[in-house]
């Protein structure tokens, strides 16, 4: 009999996960080091002296790498010919990499079955095929892929419905090898991710041009924030980089208590502003000259962008008629489709879609259940569905320090496949870090690739079915998502069930096909296919669980539960997910019962991730979380790709006052240090050190009170701790090796994601210290357990 391994909750040197065994688990110790003083109050816990010598930390990143290796071995053992895992894993993941034979077996495992997709991700290597014949199954319309079976050179069997299809004559020729008679070597059969340039039968109408409409809040509040200068300047700088071709169109609408249109027709000496004051019955004053060809009217567009900020510089209009402005945008773009970019700075109180404040600041800290997470009106959802039907997507930029009812406003983007950007406390003069973040995000937004009039269909092997989608879209049919725009930064999740027994199958397949129009007017289809083994034992199911994918799917499910039921229900459901799965493992997989909390190797971080979710801004209680902040965190959990969601849930902490080039990555002729990930506990901080926390959309650099003076001078450019500025957001470019290493590391972290994380340099006295400490997931807070206490709670429930 193998001995049971002892697993400290994220402590100890990294180890290769042991191969799965039916009688074996990993146990958490009865009392790990560092948790001896569990009777200390939450306040005492935060004021304990920092450890001078942090213990070694079992790195989350290292665990993840090991899980990846195991995943690939498990996933592709039966298809050794095709090496697909590394590229596919970035865009297509399953919560279970071994699929149960039956729904009852899945129910017994108490683990969710689902897929997480990043379908339009920027890929450095993407095979593109031009062919007049795209080979698909005649029955279920699956695209030919690496997991079909060739019965001979002239026939192939579909891996989803098992129909036998003929190989078209054109498919016998391989354009890569320029050989004939080897269809199994075609690019379509060698790549799990591939893109086709589609022939005319994939077009319901001629491909639409890229159309961009900017809808700008110009009320007094908006002008005070200074955002209009940034938007207009950014557009001027990037006007030639907007994705498109010679047909690209552009237009502008501004609004306060009235709606302002801009005639940009070719031949005019300057732009003309046309004001519609009747916001109860919106109409287009000159329908043919409000959207213009960008190339033909570029000078007028540039003139408008230069003059817009000054036009409203002295406005006293305080009201915002957002609803009528959106109606106007819909009327303008309905004939063509396109992208609406809305910039809003306050609660809209005029016209249709008017909202009232629903936040009571006095209830934030004490309430167990949070009211008003659902929209106050269905106006924005209904308009979004109308937009979706006309291939119009709406992206919302919310820049405000006051409550704006994001729970209602976000519907306009959610159901039209748009995006939501949120910049609380945005102010050009008083918040330069927020301005830089907005500028960088806006440049990415304006210049990233775009897919127009898109639909995505997800197919799966017969016997499996899809029952819930998560993300920003409209569900047109059971397996078809309508995406008027698709962008490379959008993620999706799918919950699945097993409708028919898979007893006679060795494997099942999933295929996501994204049909879209490129900004150049090409109709394209991007196809991702994944194949996974079918198993009949609980031990194999547990051995193939992807803990990060499970956490990401549970987060989306919990957001829905918070809105449809209550926040406390969602929190209970997440906790029970960990308890139920580990109970199932204990009672149904382990043959020898032992004391302690036992977990399979790849689920050992499951309790930690669940605890992290409970403390995440979307779901936490007992702390003063603004309603808009909470709702935005929920939006992010629903539509961000998994890689970015995991950093929001479980930030990465690094010690950076002792960076070296040992083990550094060489990227673009610069060395990027790779420091060890540290434990998310105050106990692991040292007053002598400097620690960098990467929490996804924000990066904190915490400076210990007794931090090495050399680090302060060589990296921050200050003589001592007291001289560290209170609001420092930029690392100075100093000519020292330490400065170059630190800036290279921060720059590399920022390059890993499509949004720009703000850097906050903080000391003990900094107002942002509380935000930094809230991410110390393993510590007790005023309303939540420590990691050790949470493990004890889970263990007690599992052992009942």
ZIGI-V870916 format. One record per pair of residues at least 12 apart in sequence whose C-alpha atoms are under 8 Angstrom apart, sorted by the first residue. I is the first residue (numbers start at 1). J is the second residue. Records with the same first field share a line. If there is no record, write none. Layout:
# ZIGI-V870916
I: J ; J
This chain:
# ZIGI-V870916
2: 24
3: 24
4: 24 ; 25 ; 26 ; 27
5: 25 ; 26 ; 27
6: 26 ; 27 ; 28 ; 29
7: 26 ; 27 ; 28 ; 29
8: 27 ; 28 ; 29 ; 32
9: 28 ; 32 ; 787 ; 788
10: 57 ; 58 ; 59 ; 60 ; 679
11: 55 ; 56 ; 57 ; 58 ; 679
12: 55 ; 56 ; 57 ; 58
13: 56 ; 57 ; 58
14: 58 ; 59 ; 62 ; 63
16: 66
17: 66 ; 601 ; 602
18: 601
20: 539 ; 540 ; 543 ; 600 ; 601
21: 539
22: 539 ; 589 ; 590 ; 591
23: 589 ; 590 ; 591 ; 592
24: 590 ; 591 ; 592 ; 600
25: 590 ; 598 ; 599 ; 600 ; 601
26: 597 ; 598 ; 599 ; 600 ; 601 ; 604
27: 596 ; 597 ; 598 ; 599
28: 596 ; 597 ; 598
29: 596
30: 596
31: 788
32: 788
34: 683
35: 788
42: 780 ; 781 ; 782
43: 782
45: 779 ; 780
46: 682
48: 683
49: 683
50: 682 ; 683 ; 684 ; 685 ; 686 ; 687
51: 683 ; 684 ; 685 ; 686 ; 687
52: 685 ; 686 ; 687 ; 688
53: 684 ; 686
54: 683 ; 684 ; 685 ; 686
55: 684
56: 678
57: 676 ; 677 ; 678 ; 679
58: 677
59: 676 ; 677 ; 678
60: 677
61: 677
67: 546 ; 602
71: 97 ; 544 ; 546
72: 85
74: 97 ; 98 ; 533 ; 544
75: 97 ; 98 ; 531 ; 532 ; 533
76: 531 ; 532
78: 533
79: 147
82: 146 ; 190 ; 191
84: 191 ; 192
87: 193
88: 192 ; 193 ; 528 ; 530
90: 118
91: 116 ; 117 ; 118 ; 119 ; 121
92: 115 ; 116 ; 117 ; 118 ; 119 ; 528 ; 530
93: 115 ; 116 ; 117 ; 549
94: 113 ; 114 ; 115 ; 116 ; 546 ; 549
95: 112 ; 113 ; 114 ; 115 ; 116 ; 545 ; 546 ; 547 ; 548 ; 549 ; 550 ; 553
96: 112 ; 113 ; 114 ; 541 ; 544 ; 545 ; 546
97: 532 ; 533 ; 541 ; 544 ; 545 ; 546
98: 532 ; 533 ; 534 ; 535 ; 540 ; 541 ; 544 ; 545
99: 508 ; 532 ; 533 ; 534 ; 535 ; 541
100: 502 ; 534 ; 535 ; 536 ; 537 ; 538 ; 541
101: 501 ; 502 ; 503 ; 534 ; 535 ; 536
102: 498 ; 500 ; 501 ; 502 ; 503
103: 497 ; 498 ; 499 ; 500 ; 501
105: 536 ; 537 ; 538
108: 584
109: 538 ; 541 ; 542 ; 581 ; 584 ; 585
110: 577 ; 580 ; 581 ; 584
111: 550 ; 577 ; 581
112: 495 ; 550 ; 553 ; 554
113: 495 ; 496 ; 497
114: 493 ; 494 ; 495 ; 496 ; 550 ; 553
115: 493 ; 494 ; 495 ; 496 ; 549 ; 553
116: 491 ; 492 ; 493 ; 494 ; 549 ; 552 ; 553 ; 641 ; 642
117: 491 ; 492 ; 493 ; 641
118: 488 ; 489 ; 490 ; 491 ; 492 ; 641
119: 488 ; 490 ; 491 ; 512 ; 514 ; 526 ; 528
120: 486 ; 487 ; 488 ; 489 ; 490 ; 526
121: 487 ; 488 ; 489 ; 490
122: 488
126: 193 ; 194 ; 195
127: 187 ; 191 ; 193 ; 194 ; 195
128: 194 ; 195 ; 196 ; 197
129: 187 ; 188 ; 194 ; 195 ; 196 ; 197
130: 196 ; 197 ; 198
131: 196 ; 197 ; 198 ; 199
132: 198 ; 199
133: 170 ; 171 ; 199
134: 196 ; 198
135: 167 ; 168 ; 171
137: 158 ; 163 ; 165
138: 163 ; 165
139: 161 ; 163
140: 160 ; 161
142: 158 ; 160 ; 459 ; 511
143: 527
144: 158 ; 188 ; 189
145: 188 ; 189 ; 190 ; 191 ; 192 ; 529
146: 188 ; 189 ; 190 ; 191 ; 192 ; 529
147: 159 ; 189 ; 509 ; 531
150: 184
153: 167 ; 181 ; 182 ; 183
154: 166 ; 167 ; 168
155: 167
159: 461 ; 508 ; 509
160: 459 ; 460 ; 461 ; 462 ; 508 ; 509 ; 510
161: 461 ; 462
171: 183 ; 186
174: 186
192: 527 ; 528 ; 529 ; 530
193: 526 ; 527 ; 528 ; 529
194: 526 ; 527 ; 528
195: 524 ; 525 ; 526 ; 527
196: 524 ; 525 ; 526
197: 522 ; 523 ; 524 ; 525
198: 522 ; 523 ; 524 ; 525
199: 523
202: 523
203: 523
207: 517 ; 521 ; 522 ; 523
208: 336 ; 337 ; 452 ; 453 ; 517 ; 521
209: 244 ; 245 ; 247 ; 248 ; 249 ; 336 ; 338 ; 519 ; 520 ; 521
210: 243 ; 244 ; 245 ; 247 ; 248 ; 249 ; 338 ; 452 ; 519 ; 520
211: 248 ; 249 ; 250 ; 336 ; 337 ; 338 ; 339
212: 249 ; 250 ; 251 ; 338 ; 339 ; 340 ; 341
213: 250 ; 251 ; 252 ; 253 ; 291 ; 329 ; 338 ; 339 ; 340 ; 341
214: 251 ; 252 ; 253 ; 340 ; 341 ; 342 ; 343
215: 252 ; 253 ; 254 ; 255 ; 325 ; 326 ; 329 ; 340 ; 341 ; 342 ; 343
216: 228 ; 252 ; 253 ; 254 ; 255 ; 342 ; 343 ; 344
217: 254 ; 255 ; 256 ; 320 ; 322 ; 343 ; 344 ; 345
218: 254 ; 255 ; 256 ; 312
219: 255 ; 256 ; 257 ; 312 ; 315 ; 316 ; 317 ; 318 ; 319 ; 320
220: 314 ; 315 ; 316 ; 317 ; 318
221: 318 ; 345 ; 346
222: 344 ; 345 ; 346
223: 309 ; 312 ; 313
224: 427
225: 426 ; 427 ; 428
226: 427 ; 428 ; 429
227: 399 ; 427 ; 428
228: 308 ; 309
229: 309
230: 439
231: 439 ; 442
232: 305 ; 306 ; 308 ; 309
233: 305 ; 306
234: 439 ; 442 ; 443
235: 305 ; 446
236: 302 ; 305
238: 443 ; 446 ; 447
241: 446 ; 447
242: 446 ; 447 ; 448
243: 446 ; 447 ; 448 ; 449 ; 450 ; 519 ; 520
244: 519 ; 520 ; 521
245: 519 ; 520 ; 521
246: 293 ; 294 ; 295
247: 293 ; 294
248: 293 ; 294 ; 295
249: 291 ; 292 ; 293 ; 294
250: 291 ; 292 ; 293 ; 294
251: 264 ; 290 ; 291 ; 292
252: 290 ; 291
253: 325 ; 329
254: 325
255: 320 ; 321 ; 322 ; 325
256: 317 ; 318 ; 319 ; 320 ; 321 ; 322
257: 277 ; 317 ; 318 ; 319 ; 320 ; 321 ; 350
258: 275 ; 276 ; 277 ; 278 ; 279 ; 321
259: 275 ; 276 ; 277 ; 279 ; 321 ; 324 ; 325
260: 273 ; 274 ; 275 ; 276
261: 273 ; 274 ; 275 ; 276 ; 285 ; 290
262: 274 ; 290
263: 286 ; 289 ; 290
264: 289 ; 290 ; 291 ; 292 ; 297 ; 300 ; 301
265: 289 ; 290 ; 292 ; 297
266: 296 ; 297 ; 300
268: 300
269: 300
270: 300 ; 303 ; 304
271: 300 ; 301 ; 303 ; 304
279: 321 ; 324 ; 351
280: 324 ; 351 ; 352
282: 324 ; 327 ; 328
283: 328 ; 331
284: 328 ; 331 ; 332
287: 332
290: 332
291: 332
319: 348 ; 349 ; 350
320: 346 ; 347 ; 348 ; 349 ; 350
321: 348 ; 349 ; 350 ; 351 ; 352 ; 354
322: 344 ; 348 ; 350 ; 351 ; 353 ; 354
323: 348 ; 350 ; 351 ; 352 ; 353 ; 354 ; 380
324: 351 ; 352 ; 353
327: 383
330: 387 ; 392
333: 392
334: 387 ; 390 ; 391 ; 392
335: 390
336: 390 ; 391
337: 390 ; 391 ; 392 ; 393 ; 453 ; 484
338: 391 ; 392 ; 393 ; 452 ; 484 ; 485
339: 392 ; 393 ; 394 ; 395 ; 485
340: 392 ; 393 ; 394 ; 395
341: 394 ; 395 ; 396 ; 397
342: 394 ; 395 ; 396 ; 397
343: 396 ; 397 ; 398 ; 399
344: 396 ; 397 ; 398 ; 399 ; 400
345: 398 ; 399 ; 400 ; 404
346: 399 ; 400 ; 402 ; 403 ; 404
347: 402 ; 403 ; 404 ; 405
348: 404
352: 379
353: 377 ; 379 ; 380
355: 376 ; 405
357: 403 ; 404 ; 405
358: 372 ; 405
359: 372 ; 403 ; 627
361: 626
364: 622 ; 623 ; 624 ; 625 ; 626
365: 621 ; 622 ; 623 ; 624 ; 625
366: 621 ; 622 ; 623
367: 621 ; 622
368: 567 ; 568 ; 621 ; 622
369: 566 ; 567 ; 568
370: 566 ; 567
372: 407
373: 407 ; 562 ; 563 ; 627 ; 631
374: 407 ; 408 ; 563 ; 564
375: 407 ; 408 ; 409 ; 411
376: 407 ; 408
377: 408
378: 408
380: 408 ; 409 ; 411 ; 412
381: 411 ; 412 ; 415
383: 412
384: 411 ; 412 ; 413 ; 414 ; 415 ; 416
385: 415 ; 416 ; 474
387: 416
388: 415 ; 416 ; 417 ; 474 ; 482 ; 483 ; 484
390: 484
391: 452 ; 453 ; 483 ; 484 ; 485
392: 416 ; 484 ; 485
393: 413 ; 416 ; 417 ; 418 ; 483 ; 484 ; 485
394: 412 ; 413 ; 416 ; 417 ; 418 ; 419
395: 412 ; 413 ; 418 ; 419 ; 420 ; 421
396: 410 ; 412 ; 413 ; 418 ; 419 ; 420 ; 421
397: 420 ; 421 ; 422 ; 423
398: 420 ; 421 ; 422 ; 423 ; 424
399: 422 ; 423 ; 424 ; 425 ; 426
400: 423 ; 424 ; 425 ; 426
401: 424 ; 425 ; 426
402: 424 ; 425
403: 627 ; 628
404: 628
405: 627 ; 628
406: 628 ; 631 ; 632
407: 628 ; 631
413: 472
414: 471 ; 472 ; 473
415: 472 ; 473 ; 474
416: 472 ; 473 ; 474 ; 483 ; 484
417: 472 ; 473 ; 474 ; 482 ; 483 ; 484 ; 485 ; 486
418: 472 ; 473 ; 485 ; 486
419: 472
420: 635
422: 632
423: 438
433: 729 ; 758 ; 759
434: 758
437: 756 ; 757 ; 758
440: 755 ; 756
441: 754 ; 755 ; 756
444: 754 ; 755
448: 487 ; 488
449: 487 ; 488 ; 519
450: 485 ; 486 ; 487 ; 488 ; 518 ; 519
451: 485 ; 486 ; 487 ; 516 ; 517 ; 518 ; 519
452: 483 ; 484 ; 485 ; 486 ; 516 ; 517 ; 518 ; 519
453: 483 ; 484 ; 485 ; 516 ; 517
454: 482 ; 483 ; 484 ; 485 ; 486 ; 514 ; 515 ; 516 ; 517
455: 480 ; 481 ; 482 ; 483 ; 484 ; 514 ; 515 ; 516
456: 480 ; 481 ; 482 ; 483 ; 512 ; 513 ; 514 ; 515
457: 479 ; 480 ; 481 ; 512 ; 513 ; 514
458: 479 ; 480 ; 510 ; 511 ; 512 ; 513
459: 479 ; 510 ; 511 ; 512
460: 508 ; 509 ; 510 ; 511
461: 508 ; 509 ; 510
462: 500
463: 498 ; 499 ; 500 ; 501 ; 502
464: 496 ; 497 ; 498 ; 499 ; 500
465: 496 ; 497 ; 498 ; 499
466: 478 ; 479 ; 494 ; 495 ; 496 ; 497
467: 494 ; 495 ; 496 ; 497
468: 494 ; 495 ; 496
469: 492 ; 493 ; 494 ; 495
470: 492 ; 493 ; 494 ; 556 ; 638 ; 639
471: 491 ; 492 ; 493 ; 638 ; 639
472: 492 ; 638 ; 639
489: 640 ; 641 ; 754
490: 639 ; 640 ; 641
491: 638 ; 639 ; 640 ; 641 ; 642
492: 638 ; 639 ; 640 ; 641
493: 553 ; 556 ; 638
494: 553
495: 553
502: 534
505: 534
506: 533 ; 534 ; 535
507: 531 ; 532 ; 533 ; 534
508: 531 ; 532 ; 533 ; 534
509: 529 ; 530 ; 531 ; 532
510: 529 ; 530 ; 531
511: 527 ; 528 ; 529 ; 530
512: 527 ; 528 ; 529
513: 525 ; 526 ; 527 ; 528
514: 526 ; 527
538: 585 ; 588 ; 589
539: 585 ; 589
542: 585 ; 600 ; 602 ; 603
543: 600 ; 601 ; 602
544: 602
545: 602 ; 603
546: 602 ; 603
547: 602 ; 603 ; 605 ; 606
548: 642 ; 646
549: 642
551: 606 ; 609 ; 610
552: 637 ; 642 ; 645 ; 646
554: 574
555: 613 ; 637 ; 638
556: 637 ; 638
558: 570 ; 571 ; 573 ; 574
559: 618 ; 634 ; 637 ; 638
567: 619
571: 614 ; 619
574: 610 ; 614
575: 610 ; 611
578: 606 ; 607 ; 610 ; 794
579: 794 ; 795 ; 797 ; 798
580: 798
582: 598 ; 599 ; 798
583: 798 ; 799
585: 599 ; 600
586: 598 ; 599 ; 798
596: 795
597: 791 ; 794 ; 795 ; 798
607: 790 ; 791 ; 794
608: 778 ; 787
609: 649 ; 650
611: 777 ; 787 ; 790
612: 649 ; 650 ; 777
613: 649
614: 784
615: 774 ; 775 ; 777 ; 784
616: 648 ; 649
617: 629 ; 630 ; 633
618: 630 ; 631 ; 632 ; 633 ; 634
621: 783
622: 782 ; 783
623: 782 ; 783
644: 696 ; 753
645: 696
647: 694 ; 695 ; 696
648: 695 ; 696 ; 697
649: 695
650: 695 ; 775 ; 777
651: 693 ; 694 ; 695 ; 696 ; 775
652: 677 ; 678 ; 680 ; 693 ; 694 ; 695
653: 677 ; 678 ; 679 ; 680 ; 691 ; 692 ; 693 ; 694
654: 675 ; 676 ; 677 ; 678 ; 691 ; 692 ; 693
655: 675 ; 676 ; 677 ; 678 ; 689 ; 690 ; 691 ; 692
656: 675 ; 689 ; 690 ; 691 ; 692 ; 742
657: 689 ; 690 ; 691 ; 708 ; 711
659: 673 ; 675 ; 738 ; 741 ; 742
660: 673 ; 741
661: 673 ; 741
670: 744
671: 741 ; 744
672: 741 ; 744 ; 745 ; 748
673: 741 ; 742 ; 744 ; 745
674: 745
679: 778
680: 775 ; 776 ; 777 ; 778 ; 779
681: 776 ; 777 ; 778 ; 779
682: 773 ; 776 ; 779
686: 704
687: 703 ; 704 ; 705 ; 706 ; 707
688: 704 ; 705 ; 706 ; 707 ; 708
689: 703 ; 704 ; 706 ; 707 ; 708
690: 702 ; 703 ; 704 ; 707
691: 703
693: 772
694: 749
695: 775
696: 757
697: 755 ; 756 ; 757 ; 758
698: 757 ; 758 ; 759 ; 760
699: 757 ; 758 ; 759 ; 760
700: 759 ; 760 ; 761 ; 762 ; 772
701: 759 ; 760 ; 761 ; 762
702: 761 ; 762 ; 763
703: 721 ; 761 ; 762 ; 763 ; 764
704: 763 ; 764
705: 721 ; 763 ; 764
706: 721
707: 721
709: 721
711: 738
714: 734 ; 736 ; 738 ; 739
715: 731 ; 732 ; 734 ; 736 ; 738 ; 739 ; 742
716: 731 ; 732 ; 739
717: 732 ; 734
724: 763
726: 761 ; 762 ; 763 ; 766
727: 760 ; 761 ; 762
728: 760 ; 761 ; 762
729: 758 ; 759 ; 760 ; 761
730: 759 ; 760
731: 743
